[in-house]
Every structure is written in C-alpha cells, then in structure tokens.
Amino acid sequence: MNNLTLCGIISIFFSHSALAECGFTDWFEYEQVYKEDGVIHKKTYEIKKHKIPHLAYLFKVNTLGVNADGAPNAYSDEDHKNLQGKCPSKNNFLYKGLDCPANAGYKIKGMKWWSVLVVDSKDTSAAFIRTSGEYKGYYVSKTALQDRKISDETDKNKWVNSDNVPYWTFPASKNFSLKESTGMIGDIGYAINQKTGKSSAFIIADVGGPSTEFGEVSLQLARNLGSKNPDPIRGGDVNGDYYFTVFPNTKLAPAWPVTNSTIIDIAQDRLEKVGGIKAITTCQ
C-alpha cells in the first residue's frame, strides 16, 4: 500500500485533468428542521449522486459540528455536578471531559441520555461512572457503531473513539436515513476541505439528534480536515469549504472494529471509481 495518511490528499487523484467535470448530478434536497434556544431553524442541503447508480453521493457544508462520543474521557461526572445542565464555553469553565454532559442530554428533562451514555446497572436512573483506572470519574459514552462481540457496555473498546478514529455522524431524520442509497452505519466515505487543502477518509459511526449539524464529525476527523482546536462544546476552528462523499454498501462484516488503514484502502478504491478528487471538487 502507498504511504497514505488519513489527513493527506491522495496525490494520484490530482493527476486527473484540471478540466475534469463534476461526476455527480442533482439528487434531492435534504431539509433539516430543528429547534435551538426555543427558535425553529431550517437548513437545506443539496445532495448529489454519482452518475453510476448506488456508487456514491456528496454534499457540501461550510462548518462542522464536533462529536466526542465514544471517547473514554468525553463526559465527566464532576463536570455534571458543577454545571447542573449548563454548558459554558471553555473560556469560562475548565472542563475535565472533552464535552459538556448536558450535550449528552444527561439529566435534562425530555432528553434520552441513555442512548448516549451507558446506564448504571445498579441505579438505572443514573449513568455508569468509572470508579478506577485512567478514566476514573468519567461516564461511558456510546456510538451507534460498536463491537458486538464485546457484551460489556462499560468496555471502552466496544465503542468508536472520537479522539482517534475519523468518523461522520449520520442524520437521524427519516427524510434522509430511510432514503434508498444514503448508506448506513459502518459505510465508508471521504471528506475534503478546500479551504485548508486537507482531506480524510472516514467511517459512519454514530447517529445524530434533531439539532445535530449535518456535517458533524469526530474530533479526529475534524483534525484531519485542518482544525487545530476542534471543540464539541462551541465548535472551535471548524469553518471551511467541505465536500463529503459517502460510498454506500461499503460496510464490512463485522462492521467494527475496522483499522484506519482499512478505511483508507476502501476510500481509495471508491475514489478511483468516482473519477478522483477533481470529479468531486468541480461540483457546485
């Protein structure tokens, strides 16, 4: 295998002519409707599909949401006790965890925090807290993609670690997730940030909520795309010009664990089939 990195532009794909045409055509509009601070917002995204049926689709976003789920130090019980449902910026509060527990919905009325955090088997009204080891005092956050051979939900190796695996968060909306050929958890994709010149393969590893950014990614994917300070609480330096290309039907069996090198290999193969990076970045 060539010496490719997750965050490097794969040079062979730049050998395509600068006059390469967009290899994708208009498919559908995805409208995201969500409530934030009591105000209803709407965002519309243009989704394009490759000319070869079921091979790939792409979309563009100009900013990223950052998802810390799966990281063993994502959420701290001490932060929960001190903040009591609030999420101040990191300039105003020194967090122990990567993210604010309220962002996991923990103890927030109407929020299903148990879909994000492992429940304490001895007290099902509370999240499990590690009592020893490197991550003592932290909750265990889950991802939709998981190692199903591991039955113990408190085992950090069961989940996809946001801090070292590049992943994208799949939209929960049925208007997107149930549409044929939008893919599934475990599928592979490729993201490009034209602003920084960075790119990265990724895996679909989690499912977002109603207000989740369409371009929500793991900490590692944000870094791969050029963010020096990705922040799950306030976003960080994540503005850019991003192309996301998803390759349906690339999910492996088992779907997890998968090495980063395998994610790269699959993305490289599919990039060749869609016509390379130029066939993506020429799309408007």
C-alpha positions as CSV (number, residue, x, y, z in Angstrom):
1,M,0.0,0.0,0.0
2,N,1.2,3.5,-0.8
3,N,2.2,5.7,2.2
4,L,-1.1,7.4,2.6
5,T,-2.2,9.3,5.7
6,L,-5.7,9.9,6.8
7,C,-5.3,13.6,6.5
8,G,-3.2,13.8,3.4
9,I,-4.5,14.5,-0.1
10,I,-4.1,11.3,-2.1
11,S,-1.7,12.5,-4.8
12,I,-2.7,10.1,-7.5
13,F,-6.1,11.6,-7.7
14,F,-4.7,15.0,-8.6
15,S,-3.3,13.5,-11.8
16,H,-6.8,13.9,-13.3
17,S,-7.1,16.8,-15.7
18,A,-7.8,20.2,-14.2
19,L,-10.7,20.4,-16.6
20,A,-12.4,17.3,-15.0
21,E,-16.1,17.6,-14.9
22,C,-18.3,17.0,-11.9
23,G,-19.1,13.3,-11.8
24,F,-22.3,13.9,-9.8
25,T,-25.8,15.0,-10.7
26,D,-28.6,16.6,-8.6
27,W,-30.4,14.0,-6.5
28,F,-32.6,15.6,-3.7
29,E,-32.8,18.4,-1.2
30,Y,-32.4,17.5,2.5
31,E,-34.2,20.0,4.7
32,Q,-33.1,19.9,8.3
33,V,-35.6,21.4,10.8
34,Y,-34.6,21.8,14.4
35,K,-35.2,23.9,17.5
36,E,-32.4,25.7,19.2
37,D,-32.9,28.1,22.2
38,G,-36.6,27.9,21.6
39,V,-36.3,29.0,18.0
40,I,-37.1,26.8,15.0
41,H,-34.4,26.8,12.3
42,K,-34.3,25.3,8.8
43,K,-31.3,24.4,6.7
44,T,-31.4,23.0,3.2
45,Y,-28.6,20.9,1.7
46,E,-28.2,19.9,-1.9
47,I,-27.4,16.2,-2.3
48,K,-25.8,14.9,-5.5
49,K,-25.5,11.3,-6.6
50,H,-22.8,9.8,-8.8
51,K,-23.7,9.0,-12.4
52,I,-23.1,5.3,-11.7
53,P,-26.1,4.2,-9.6
54,H,-25.5,3.5,-5.9
55,L,-21.8,4.2,-6.1
56,A,-21.6,7.5,-4.2
57,Y,-23.3,10.7,-3.2
58,L,-21.9,14.0,-2.0
59,F,-22.9,17.2,-0.2
60,K,-21.2,20.4,0.9
61,V,-21.2,22.2,4.2
62,N,-19.3,25.3,5.4
63,T,-18.8,24.3,9.0
64,L,-18.6,21.2,11.2
65,G,-20.2,20.0,14.4
66,V,-17.9,18.1,16.6
67,N,-18.9,14.8,18.3
68,A,-16.9,13.5,21.2
69,D,-19.0,10.3,21.7
70,G,-17.0,7.1,22.0
71,A,-14.0,8.8,23.6
72,P,-13.4,7.4,27.1
73,N,-13.0,10.9,28.5
74,A,-15.9,12.5,26.7
75,Y,-18.1,13.3,29.7
76,S,-17.1,13.8,33.4
77,D,-19.3,13.3,36.4
78,E,-17.5,16.2,38.1
79,D,-18.5,18.5,35.3
80,H,-22.1,17.4,35.6
81,K,-22.2,18.1,39.3
82,N,-20.6,21.5,38.8
83,L,-22.5,22.7,35.8
84,Q,-26.0,21.3,36.6
85,G,-27.2,21.3,33.0
86,K,-25.3,24.3,31.7
87,C,-22.6,24.3,29.0
88,P,-20.4,27.4,29.3
89,S,-17.6,28.0,26.9
90,K,-14.2,26.6,27.8
91,N,-13.0,30.2,28.3
92,N,-15.3,30.4,31.3
93,F,-15.1,26.9,32.7
94,L,-12.2,24.4,33.0
95,Y,-13.8,21.1,31.8
96,K,-12.4,17.7,32.8
97,G,-14.2,16.0,30.0
98,L,-14.0,16.7,26.3
99,D,-17.6,17.7,26.1
100,C,-20.4,19.0,28.4
101,P,-22.6,16.4,30.0
102,A,-25.7,18.4,29.1
103,N,-24.8,17.9,25.4
104,A,-25.4,14.2,26.0
105,G,-28.8,15.1,27.4
106,Y,-27.8,13.9,30.9
107,K,-30.4,14.7,33.5
108,I,-32.1,17.1,31.1
109,K,-35.9,16.8,31.1
110,G,-37.2,15.1,27.9
111,M,-33.7,14.1,26.7
112,K,-32.9,10.4,26.2
113,W,-29.5,10.5,27.7
114,W,-29.4,6.7,28.0
115,S,-29.0,6.5,24.2
116,V,-25.7,8.3,24.6
117,L,-24.4,7.1,28.0
118,V,-24.1,3.7,29.5
119,V,-26.7,3.2,32.3
120,D,-25.5,2.1,35.7
121,S,-26.9,-1.4,36.2
122,K,-27.2,-0.7,40.0
123,D,-29.1,2.5,39.5
124,T,-30.9,2.8,36.2
125,S,-31.8,6.4,36.8
126,A,-28.1,7.3,36.5
127,A,-25.2,6.9,34.1
128,F,-22.4,4.4,34.9
129,I,-19.3,6.1,36.4
130,R,-15.9,4.6,36.2
131,T,-14.5,4.1,39.8
132,S,-10.9,3.2,38.9
133,G,-8.2,3.4,36.3
134,E,-7.2,6.2,33.9
135,Y,-10.7,7.3,33.3
136,K,-12.0,7.3,36.9
137,G,-14.9,9.7,37.3
138,Y,-15.9,9.6,33.6
139,Y,-19.2,8.3,32.1
140,V,-19.0,5.8,29.2
141,S,-20.3,7.3,26.0
142,K,-21.6,5.1,23.2
143,T,-21.6,5.2,19.4
144,A,-24.1,3.5,17.1
145,L,-21.2,1.6,15.5
146,Q,-19.9,-0.9,18.0
147,D,-18.0,-4.1,18.5
148,R,-20.9,-6.5,19.0
149,K,-18.6,-9.3,20.2
150,I,-18.0,-7.3,23.4
151,S,-21.0,-7.7,25.6
152,D,-19.8,-5.4,28.4
153,E,-21.0,-1.9,27.6
154,T,-18.5,-0.4,30.1
155,D,-15.6,-1.7,28.0
156,K,-14.3,1.3,26.1
157,N,-13.1,-0.9,23.3
158,K,-16.7,-1.6,22.4
159,W,-17.2,1.9,21.1
160,V,-15.6,4.0,18.3
161,N,-13.2,6.5,19.9
162,S,-13.8,10.0,18.6
163,D,-10.4,11.1,19.7
164,N,-8.5,8.7,17.3
165,V,-11.0,7.5,14.7
166,P,-12.2,9.7,11.8
167,Y,-16.0,9.3,11.7
168,W,-19.1,11.1,10.4
169,T,-22.4,11.3,12.3
170,F,-25.3,10.0,10.2
171,P,-28.5,12.1,10.3
172,A,-31.3,10.6,12.3
173,S,-34.1,12.2,10.2
174,K,-36.1,9.6,8.3
175,N,-36.2,12.0,5.3
176,F,-32.6,11.2,4.9
177,S,-31.8,7.9,6.7
178,L,-34.7,5.9,5.0
179,K,-34.0,7.2,1.5
180,E,-32.5,4.4,-0.6
181,S,-28.8,4.6,-1.2
182,T,-27.9,7.1,1.5
183,G,-25.9,4.4,3.2
184,M,-25.8,3.0,6.8
185,I,-23.7,2.9,9.9
186,G,-20.4,1.3,9.0
187,D,-20.2,2.7,5.5
188,I,-17.0,4.5,4.4
189,G,-16.6,8.0,2.9
190,Y,-14.2,10.7,2.1
191,A,-14.1,14.4,3.1
192,I,-12.2,17.3,1.6
193,N,-11.7,20.8,3.0
194,Q,-10.8,23.0,0.1
195,K,-10.0,25.9,2.4
196,T,-7.2,24.1,4.1
197,G,-6.2,21.6,1.4
198,K,-6.7,18.7,3.8
199,S,-8.7,15.6,3.2
200,S,-9.5,12.3,5.0
201,A,-11.2,9.0,4.8
202,F,-13.9,8.4,7.4
203,I,-16.4,5.8,8.6
204,I,-20.0,6.4,9.6
205,A,-20.0,5.6,13.3
206,D,-22.8,7.5,15.0
207,V,-26.4,8.8,14.6
208,G,-27.2,12.4,15.4
209,G,-30.2,14.1,17.1
210,P,-32.7,16.6,15.6
211,S,-30.3,19.5,16.1
212,T,-27.1,17.8,15.1
213,E,-25.1,19.6,12.4
214,F,-25.4,17.8,9.1
215,G,-21.6,17.8,9.0
216,E,-21.0,16.5,12.5
217,V,-17.7,14.7,12.8
218,S,-15.4,13.1,15.3
219,L,-12.5,15.0,16.9
220,Q,-10.1,13.0,14.8
221,L,-11.8,13.8,11.5
222,A,-12.0,17.5,12.4
223,R,-8.2,17.5,13.0
224,N,-7.6,15.6,9.7
225,L,-9.5,18.3,7.9
226,G,-7.4,21.1,9.3
227,S,-9.0,22.1,12.6
228,K,-6.3,22.7,15.2
229,N,-8.7,23.1,18.1
230,P,-12.0,21.2,17.5
231,D,-14.4,21.8,20.3
232,P,-17.5,19.7,20.9
233,I,-19.0,22.5,23.0
234,R,-18.5,25.5,20.8
235,G,-17.2,24.0,17.6
236,G,-13.7,25.6,17.6
237,D,-11.9,26.5,14.3
238,V,-14.1,24.4,12.1
239,N,-15.3,26.8,9.4
240,G,-14.3,25.8,5.9
241,D,-15.4,24.6,2.5
242,Y,-16.2,20.9,2.9
243,Y,-17.1,18.2,0.4
244,F,-18.4,15.0,2.0
245,T,-18.6,11.9,-0.3
246,V,-20.3,8.8,1.0
247,F,-19.9,5.3,-0.5
248,P,-23.0,3.2,0.2
249,N,-22.6,-0.6,0.6
250,T,-19.0,-0.4,1.9
251,K,-19.9,-1.6,5.3
252,L,-17.7,-4.6,6.3
253,A,-18.7,-7.7,8.3
254,P,-18.2,-7.3,11.1
255,A,-18.7,-3.6,10.8
256,W,-16.4,-2.9,13.8
257,P,-13.6,-2.9,14.7
258,V,-12.0,-1.7,11.5
259,T,-8.5,-0.3,11.3
260,N,-7.8,3.2,10.0
261,S,-5.7,1.7,7.2
262,T,-8.6,-0.3,6.0
263,I,-10.8,2.8,6.0
264,I,-8.2,4.5,3.8
265,D,-8.0,1.5,1.4
266,I,-11.7,1.3,0.8
267,A,-11.9,5.1,0.3
268,Q,-9.0,5.0,-2.1
269,D,-10.7,2.3,-4.2
270,R,-14.0,4.1,-4.4
271,L,-12.3,7.5,-5.1
272,E,-10.8,5.9,-8.2
273,K,-14.2,4.6,-9.3
274,V,-15.9,8.1,-9.0
275,G,-13.2,9.7,-11.0
276,G,-10.9,11.1,-8.3
277,I,-10.9,14.2,-6.2
278,K,-11.4,16.5,-9.2
279,A,-14.7,14.8,-10.0
280,I,-15.8,15.9,-6.6
281,T,-14.4,19.4,-6.1
282,T,-15.6,20.6,-9.5
283,C,-19.2,20.1,-8.3
284,Q,-21.0,23.3,-7.3
